[in-house]
Amino acid sequence: MSAPDPPLPNPRPGEPVNPDLTDKNDSDHASILTATTVSSISHAEHRRSHKPMKSSDSSSIETSSSIGIEPVNANEDDEPTEPPLAPVGTFLSRVMTNRTAVVPRAKRRGLFSSLTIIPEVENPMEYKRTTKHLVLLFNNRITLVVSIAGAVAPMASSILFPALGQLTEDLKTDSTTANISVSTYLLGMAVFPLWWSSFAERVGYRNIYIISFGMHLISNICCAVSVNISMLIVFRLLSGATAASAQSVGAGTIASIWEVKERGTAMGYFYLGPLCGPLLSPIVGGLLTQSFNWRATQWFLVIFGGVVWVFMVFFLPETLPKVIRPPKAPVDEKGNTLERTISRVSVLTKEHFHAFKVLFVDPLRSLLFMRFPPVLLTVYWASVAFGSLYILNVSIQKTFAKPPYNFKPIIVGLLYIPNSVGYFISSIVGGRWNDIVMRRAAERRRKREGTIELEYRPEDRMGLNALVAGTMFPLALIWYGWSVENGLPWPACMTATFFFGIGSMLIFSMATTMLTEFVPGKSSSAVAVNNFFRNTFSCVGSVVAEPIINGIGNGWIMTILGIIGLASLSVIWIMQKWGPRWRASTDQYSFLR
């Protein structure tokens, strides 16, 4: 029996494949691999220069930047091959990825990385669609795991709404102080993603997922055994701080595995998790409170968080793209490092300064993104919608537990279903609509300018979908406010919240997707900035909502929010008019690089 042929060597970038060594299919695959390599180098130079691409540069393909360029006849079905792997690695590669580029278990990144069933690959974009996508069956998929993780924070934030009355009596406090346990949770969700995203871009997404959710479990146990309201507030703050990692880092994970032209749809699927939390948690909270007590809601969060942590360990590989850093010091012709000798004191001082910078300066530095007008406008609009959501939640809990409705906690929990159904529908349909609007804008621009390629711009996502969303959610708030103010039957009130859910979710999904494209390479930090401001709005809203409702009533507070929301429609016109000019001047904003 003859020995097997030795594996074929990899062609160098730009080097043609020897046809004598490969068959026709292998030659085709290798040619595609070579073109892709040259394309990456060409496009990297283009991004550094920030110059518009000419129609002749048809090989440049952008996958995760603020502008996407797509060749007209790109063939997505071709699958280039890599050097032969071990049998198990080859099998997993063919099942999970488009190319045999699986990282060996010993070299995978992240805590407990050798336990992952979905393998880490050299280029996260190479995962097959069935691996990246959320599908109807609960098989092992990256987007599904991240989406479930994203459900933890919003579920924990709203699961206490039906239990606030019982919590107030058990811990011997007043309703305003009890609401602080909700607002401090939102404060943790607002601030700490700045740190999680900054650390994740240094040490990897997987490490942050596993560490933060481990801390989340401990925080929820302490919440469940709280002996007074002060203890509950402190550990609710830590609970929100640790669970919030999934929303900012999760958006970075989605951006790292999905191309620009499909990212809106993927982001919509990702948001199914964060929106299933508000859909289920008031129901679960009402059932547990009525059957046991408010502490049962916190033990439920411990169990749910533990299940999510196990999913992360086994089904969530590292997807942060590898960055090749330049050498710290120059070298001579013989490879010797040319570096001056410095004292031990200087070394320690430098290390301490670096540690201070990593722990405090870098996380807060991402707030500078707000100096970039497109980020500022996008975050502002999302914050208005998100703050309105939490004021609406407080209103539902307060209004329907009193006359003329007098609903029990379980019924109050069920009243959160209509707006959550709106979130769910909008998440599925809105994400795809988001991509369609952007693609059609790119096609019109290509036809108008006579270019060959499709140029995807983030501001193109603000089209008819943004106009519909920006009109729907403010009018729905006004509808709801005056319906409950006049004691109309609950179906009339809840129909309004359904349309609020559709409109607000269209804005959330669109804003998050745009932020990952305005700040390419730092998508987690950009989304963390968005979470910081929108959760800050929510924190303030949840604290002041009840006193304001007591003072002026539901009708007027919802009218004020509706007027602010309608005025915010101007963001669409501003982005369409000035967005391209701002994006072309990104060289002026050093913090974006």
C-alpha positions in Angstrom: 0.0 0.0 0.0 1.5 3.3 -1.1 2.2 6.1 1.4 -0.3 9.0 1.2 0.8 12.1 -0.7 2.3 14.9 1.4 0.1 17.9 2.0 0.4 20.7 -0.5 2.2 23.9 0.6 0.2 27.1 1.1 0.7 29.6 -1.7 2.1 32.9 -0.5 -0.1 36.0 -0.9 -0.1 37.1 -4.5 1.7 33.9 -5.7 -0.2 31.8 -8.3 -0.9 28.1 -7.5 1.0 25.5 -9.6 -1.6 23.8 -11.7 0.5 20.6 -11.8 0.1 20.2 -8.0 -3.7 20.7 -7.8 -6.8 19.6 -9.6 -9.1 22.1 -11.2 -11.3 22.7 -8.1 -8.3 23.2 -5.8 -6.8 25.6 -8.2 -10.0 27.6 -8.2 -10.2 27.7 -4.4 -6.5 28.8 -4.1 -7.1 31.6 -6.6 -10.0 32.8 -4.6 -7.9 32.7 -1.4 -5.1 34.7 -3.1 -7.6 37.3 -4.3 -9.1 37.6 -0.9 -5.6 38.1 0.6 -4.7 40.8 -1.9 -8.2 42.4 -1.4 -7.6 42.6 2.4 -4.3 44.4 1.9 -5.7 46.7 -0.7 -8.7 47.6 1.5 -6.6 48.1 4.6 -4.6 50.8 2.7 -7.8 52.3 1.5 -9.2 52.6 5.0 -6.0 54.3 6.2 -6.1 56.9 3.5 -9.9 57.5 3.9 -10.1 58.2 0.2 -13.2 57.2 -1.8 -12.7 54.0 -3.8 -12.5 54.1 -7.5 -14.6 51.8 -9.6 -11.4 50.0 -10.8 -10.6 48.8 -7.3 -13.1 46.0 -7.7 -11.1 43.6 -5.6 -11.6 45.6 -2.4 -14.2 44.1 -0.1 -15.0 45.6 3.2 -16.6 43.3 5.9 -16.6 45.3 9.1 -16.0 49.0 8.5 -18.1 52.1 8.3 -18.5 51.7 4.5 -19.0 48.4 2.8 -17.9 47.8 -0.8 -19.4 44.8 -2.5 -18.4 43.6 -6.0 -21.3 43.1 -8.3 -20.6 39.4 -9.2 -19.0 38.2 -5.9 -19.5 34.5 -5.7 -20.3 33.6 -2.0 -20.4 29.9 -2.6 -16.7 29.4 -3.4 -14.9 27.8 -0.5 -11.1 28.1 -0.5 -9.2 25.4 1.3 -6.4 25.5 3.9 -3.7 23.1 4.9 -4.9 19.6 6.0 -5.9 19.4 9.7 -6.5 16.5 12.1 -9.6 14.4 11.2 -11.7 15.9 14.0 -10.6 19.4 13.2 -11.4 18.9 9.5 -14.8 17.5 10.3 -15.7 20.4 12.6 -14.3 22.8 10.1 -16.5 21.6 7.3 -19.6 21.6 9.6 -19.1 25.0 11.2 -17.0 27.1 8.8 -16.6 27.9 5.1 -12.9 27.1 5.2 -10.6 24.7 7.1 -9.1 27.3 9.4 -10.0 25.9 12.8 -7.6 26.9 15.6 -6.2 23.8 17.5 -7.6 23.4 21.0 -4.3 24.1 22.6 -4.0 27.5 20.9 -7.6 28.7 21.4 -8.1 31.9 23.3 -10.2 32.5 26.5 -11.0 30.8 29.7 -11.8 27.1 29.4 -11.5 27.5 25.7 -10.5 23.8 25.2 -14.1 22.9 26.2 -15.9 24.8 23.4 -17.9 22.6 21.0 -18.0 25.3 18.4 -14.4 25.7 17.3 -12.5 29.0 17.2 -11.4 29.9 13.6 -8.7 32.2 12.3 -11.3 34.6 10.7 -14.7 34.8 12.4 -16.3 35.9 9.2 -15.7 32.3 7.9 -18.2 30.7 10.1 -21.0 29.2 8.0 -24.3 31.0 8.0 -25.9 28.0 9.8 -23.3 28.4 12.6 -23.6 32.2 12.9 -27.4 32.4 12.4 -30.2 32.1 14.9 -32.4 29.3 13.6 -35.7 27.9 14.8 -34.2 24.8 16.3 -32.1 25.3 19.4 -28.9 23.9 18.0 -25.4 25.3 18.8 -25.2 28.7 17.2 -23.1 31.7 18.2 -25.8 34.3 17.6 -28.3 32.3 19.7 -25.9 32.0 22.7 -25.1 35.7 22.6 -28.8 36.6 22.3 -29.7 34.4 25.3 -26.9 36.1 27.3 -28.3 39.5 26.3 -31.6 38.5 27.8 -30.3 38.3 31.3 -29.8 42.0 32.0 -33.2 43.3 30.9 -34.9 40.3 32.5 -33.4 41.0 35.8 -34.2 44.7 35.5 -38.0 44.2 35.0 -38.6 41.0 37.0 -39.1 43.1 40.2 -41.8 45.3 38.8 -44.7 43.0 39.8 -43.0 42.4 43.2 -42.3 46.0 44.3 -45.4 46.2 46.5 -44.5 43.0 48.4 -40.8 44.0 48.5 -41.8 47.3 50.1 -43.7 45.6 52.9 -41.1 42.8 53.5 -38.1 45.2 53.8 -40.1 47.9 55.6 -39.5 50.7 53.2 -41.5 53.1 51.0 -42.3 52.8 47.2 -39.9 55.5 46.1 -36.9 53.7 47.9 -38.1 50.4 46.5 -38.0 51.9 43.0 -34.3 52.8 43.6 -33.5 49.1 43.5 -34.7 49.2 39.9 -32.9 52.5 39.0 -29.6 51.4 40.6 -29.7 48.2 38.5 -30.1 50.4 35.4 -27.2 52.6 36.7 -24.9 49.5 36.8 -26.1 48.6 33.3 -25.2 52.1 32.1 -21.7 52.6 33.5 -20.0 49.3 33.6 -20.2 48.3 29.9 -17.6 51.0 29.3 -15.2 48.9 31.3 -16.3 45.5 29.9 -16.0 46.7 26.3 -12.6 48.2 26.9 -11.3 45.1 28.6 -12.9 42.8 26.0 -11.0 44.6 23.2 -7.8 43.8 25.1 -8.3 40.3 26.6 -11.0 38.9 24.3 -14.8 38.6 24.4 -14.9 35.1 25.9 -13.0 36.0 29.0 -15.3 38.9 29.7 -18.4 36.8 29.2 -17.3 34.1 31.6 -15.9 36.4 34.3 -18.8 38.9 34.3 -21.5 36.2 34.4 -19.7 34.4 37.2 -19.8 37.6 39.2 -23.5 38.0 38.2 -24.4 34.7 39.8 -22.8 35.8 43.1 -24.6 39.2 43.1 -28.0 37.6 42.5 -27.5 35.2 45.4 -26.7 38.2 47.7 -29.9 39.9 46.4 -32.0 36.9 47.2 -30.7 36.8 50.8 -30.9 40.6 51.4 -31.9 41.5 54.9 -32.7 45.2 54.3 -33.2 47.6 51.4 -29.7 49.0 51.5 -28.2 45.5 51.0 -30.6 44.8 48.1 -29.8 48.2 46.4 -26.0 47.6 46.6 -26.1 44.1 45.1 -28.7 45.0 42.5 -26.2 47.6 41.3 -23.5 44.9 41.1 -26.0 42.6 39.4 -26.8 45.1 36.7 -23.1 46.0 36.3 -22.1 42.4 35.6 -25.0 41.3 33.4 -24.6 44.4 31.2 -21.4 43.0 29.6 -23.5 40.8 27.2 -25.2 43.8 25.5 -22.1 45.8 24.6 -19.7 42.8 24.1 -22.5 40.9 22.4 -22.9 43.6 19.8 -19.2 43.4 19.2 -19.4 39.6 18.7 -22.2 40.1 16.1 -20.1 42.7 14.3 -17.1 40.4 14.3 -18.9 37.5 12.5 -21.4 39.2 10.2 -20.7 41.4 7.1 -22.1 44.9 6.8 -24.8 43.9 4.2 -26.2 41.3 6.6 -25.5 42.9 10.0 -28.9 44.6 10.4 -30.7 41.3 10.2 -28.2 39.6 12.5 -28.5 42.5 15.0 -32.3 42.1 14.9 -31.9 38.4 15.8 -29.5 39.3 18.6 -32.0 41.7 20.1 -34.6 38.9 20.4 -32.8 37.9 23.6 -32.8 41.3 25.3 -36.4 41.7 24.3 -37.6 38.3 25.4 -36.4 39.4 28.9 -39.0 42.2 29.2 -41.6 39.9 27.6 -41.2 37.0 30.1 -39.8 38.6 33.2 -43.0 40.4 34.4 -45.0 37.3 33.9 -42.4 35.1 35.7 -42.0 37.8 38.4 -45.8 37.9 38.9 -46.1 34.1 39.1 -43.2 33.7 41.5 -44.3 36.7 43.7 -47.9 35.4 43.9 -46.9 31.8 44.5 -43.9 32.4 46.8 -42.5 35.8 47.5 -40.3 38.5 45.9 -37.1 36.6 46.8 -38.1 33.8 44.5 -37.5 36.2 41.6 -33.9 36.5 42.5 -33.4 32.8 42.9 -34.9 32.4 39.4 -32.2 34.8 38.1 -29.5 32.7 39.8 -30.7 29.5 38.0 -31.1 31.3 34.7 -27.7 33.0 34.9 -26.1 29.6 35.8 -27.6 28.0 32.7 -26.4 30.9 30.5 -22.9 30.6 32.0 -22.7 26.9 31.1 -23.8 27.7 27.5 -21.0 30.3 27.3 -18.4 27.8 28.4 -19.3 25.2 25.9 -20.8 27.0 22.9 -19.2 30.4 22.7 -15.7 30.5 21.0 -13.5 33.6 20.9 -14.5 35.8 17.9 -12.4 38.9 18.6 -10.2 39.3 15.4 -6.5 38.8 16.1 -4.4 42.0 15.9 -0.8 41.8 14.9 1.0 44.4 17.0 4.2 46.0 15.8 7.4 45.3 17.7 7.9 47.5 20.8 11.5 48.4 19.8 13.4 48.6 16.5 15.8 45.8 15.5 19.1 45.9 13.6 20.0 43.8 10.5 20.9 40.9 12.7 17.6 40.9 14.6 19.0 42.4 17.8 16.7 44.8 19.7 17.8 48.4 19.7 16.5 49.6 23.1 18.1 51.8 25.6 18.6 50.6 29.2 16.3 52.2 31.8 16.2 52.0 35.6 14.0 49.7 37.6 12.2 52.7 39.0 11.3 53.9 35.5 10.1 50.4 34.6 7.8 50.3 37.7 6.5 53.8 37.1 5.7 52.9 33.5 3.9 49.8 34.6 1.9 51.6 37.2 0.9 54.3 34.7 0.0 51.7 32.1 -2.2 49.9 34.7 -3.9 53.1 35.6 -4.5 53.9 32.0 -6.0 50.5 31.3 -8.2 50.5 34.4 -9.5 54.1 34.3 -8.5 56.1 31.3 -9.2 53.8 28.4 -12.8 52.8 29.5 -13.7 56.5 29.9 -11.9 57.4 26.7 -14.7 55.8 24.7 -17.0 58.6 25.9 -15.1 60.8 23.5 -17.0 59.1 20.7 -19.8 61.5 21.5 -17.8 64.3 20.0 -18.3 62.6 16.6 -21.7 64.0 15.5 -23.1 60.8 13.9 -22.5 58.9 17.1 -24.0 61.8 19.2 -27.2 61.9 17.1 -27.6 58.2 17.0 -27.1 57.8 20.8 -29.4 60.7 21.5 -32.3 59.2 19.5 -31.9 55.8 21.0 -31.7 57.3 24.6 -35.0 59.2 24.1 -36.8 56.0 23.0 -35.2 53.9 25.8 -35.9 56.3 28.5 -39.5 56.5 27.4 -39.7 52.7 27.6 -38.9 52.6 31.3 -41.2 55.5 32.2 -43.9 53.5 30.4 -43.0 50.4 32.5 -43.3 52.3 35.7 -46.6 53.8 34.6 -48.1 50.3 33.8 -47.0 48.9 37.2 -48.3 51.9 39.1 -51.5 52.6 37.2 -53.0 49.2 36.8 -52.5 48.1 40.4 -54.8 50.9 41.6 -58.4 52.0 40.8 -60.1 51.8 38.5 -58.3 48.7 37.4 -57.1 47.1 40.7 -55.2 44.2 39.0 -53.3 41.6 40.9 -49.5 41.3 40.5 -49.8 38.4 38.0 -52.2 40.4 35.8 -50.0 43.4 35.9 -47.2 41.2 34.7 -49.3 40.0 31.8 -49.9 43.6 30.7 -46.2 43.8 29.6 -46.9 41.3 26.9 -48.3 43.6 24.2 -45.3 45.9 24.0 -42.9 42.9 24.2 -44.7 41.2 21.3 -44.2 44.5 19.4 -40.5 44.3 20.2 -40.4 40.7 19.1 -42.1 41.3 15.7 -40.0 44.4 15.0 -36.8 42.6 15.9 -37.4 40.0 13.3 -38.9 42.2 10.5 -37.0 45.4 11.4 -33.5 44.0 11.1 -34.1 42.7 7.6 -35.9 45.9 6.7 -32.8 47.8 8.0 -30.6 45.9 5.5 -33.0 46.3 2.6 -33.2 50.1 3.1 -29.4 50.4 3.1 -28.9 48.2 0.1 -31.5 50.0 -2.0 -29.8 53.3 -1.1 -26.5 51.9 -2.2 -28.0 50.7 -5.5 -29.5 54.1 -6.2 -26.2 55.7 -5.6 -24.4 53.2 -7.8 -26.9 53.9 -10.6 -26.6 57.7 -10.1 -22.8 57.8 -10.0 -22.2 55.1 -12.6 -19.9 53.0 -10.4 -19.4 49.3 -10.4 -19.5 48.5 -6.7 -22.1 48.9 -4.0 -21.0 51.3 -1.4 -22.7 50.8 2.0 -22.9 53.8 4.3 -24.2 53.6 7.9 -26.5 56.7 7.5 -28.3 54.9 4.7 -30.0 52.8 7.3 -32.1 55.8 8.2 -34.7 55.7 5.5 -38.4 55.0 5.5 -38.0 52.6 8.4 -36.6 55.4 10.6 -39.5 57.7 9.6 -42.1 55.1 10.5 -40.4 54.3 13.8 -39.9 57.9 14.8 -43.5 58.7 14.2 -45.0 55.5 15.7 -43.6 55.4 19.1 -44.3 59.1 20.2 -47.9 58.8 18.9 -48.3 55.5 20.8 -47.2 57.1 24.0 -49.7 59.9 23.7 -52.4 57.3 22.9 -51.5 55.3 26.0 -51.2 58.3 28.3 -54.7 59.7 27.7 -56.3 56.2 27.5 -55.2 55.4 31.1 -55.8 58.9 32.2 -59.5 58.6 31.3 -59.8 55.0 32.6 -60.5 53.4 29.2 -60.7 49.6 29.1 -57.2 47.9 29.3 -57.3 46.5 25.7 -57.3 50.1 24.3 -54.3 51.0 26.5 -52.4 47.8 25.7 -52.9 48.3 21.9 -51.0 51.5 22.2 -48.1 49.8 24.0 -48.0 47.2 21.2 -47.3 49.9 18.6 -44.8 51.6 21.0 -42.9 48.3 21.1 -42.7 48.1 17.3 -41.6 51.7 16.8 -39.1 51.8 19.7 -37.5 48.5 18.7 -36.9 49.7 15.1 -34.9 52.6 16.6 -32.9 50.4 19.0 -31.9 47.9 16.3 -31.0 50.5 13.8 -29.0 52.6 16.2 -26.9 49.7 17.5 -26.1 48.5 14.0 -25.1 52.0 12.9 -22.8 52.4 15.8 -20.9 49.2 15.0 -20.2 50.7 11.6 -19.4 54.3 12.5 -16.6 53.1 14.8 -15.1 50.0 13.0 -12.8 47.9 15.1 -14.3 49.4 18.3 -17.9 48.3 18.0 -18.1 47.1 21.6 -17.0 50.4 23.0 -19.4 52.3 20.7 -22.3 50.2 21.8 -21.2 50.6 25.5 -21.3 54.4 25.1 -24.9 54.0 23.7 -25.8 51.8 26.7 -24.3 54.3 29.1 -26.4 57.2 27.9 -29.6 55.3 27.2 -29.5 53.5 30.6 -28.7 56.7 32.3 -31.9 58.2 30.8 -33.7 55.1 31.9 -32.3 55.3 35.5 -33.5 58.9 35.8 -36.8 58.1 34.2 -37.6 55.2 36.5 -36.8 57.4 39.6 -38.8 60.5 38.5 -41.7 58.8 36.7 -43.8 58.1 39.8 -43.6 61.6 41.3 -44.3 63.2 38.0 -47.3 60.9 37.3 -48.6 61.7 40.7 -48.2 65.4 40.0 -49.5 65.9 36.4 -50.9 62.5 35.5 -50.2 59.9 32.8 -51.7 62.0 30.0 -49.4 65.0 30.3 -46.2 63.1 31.0 -46.7 60.9 27.9 -47.6 63.9 25.8 -44.3 65.6 26.8 -42.4 62.5 25.8 -44.3 62.2 22.6 -43.5 65.8 21.6 -39.8 65.2 22.3 -39.9 62.0 20.2 -41.6 63.7 17.3 -39.0 66.6 17.4 -36.3 63.9 17.3 -37.4 63.1 13.7 -35.0 65.9 12.7 -32.2 63.5 13.3 -33.0 61.7 10.0 -32.7 64.8 7.9 -29.5 65.9 9.7 -27.9 62.5 9.2 -28.8 62.3 5.5 -27.6 65.8 4.8 -24.4 66.0 6.9 -23.6 62.3 7.5 -21.3 61.8 4.5 -19.4 64.9 5.2 -18.8 64.0 8.8 -17.7 60.5 7.9 -15.3 61.8 5.3 -13.6 63.9 8.0 -12.9 61.1 10.5 -9.2 62.0 10.3 -10.0 65.0 12.5 -11.2 62.7 15.3 -8.1 60.9 16.6 -10.1 59.0 19.2 -11.9 57.1 16.4 -8.6 55.4 15.3 
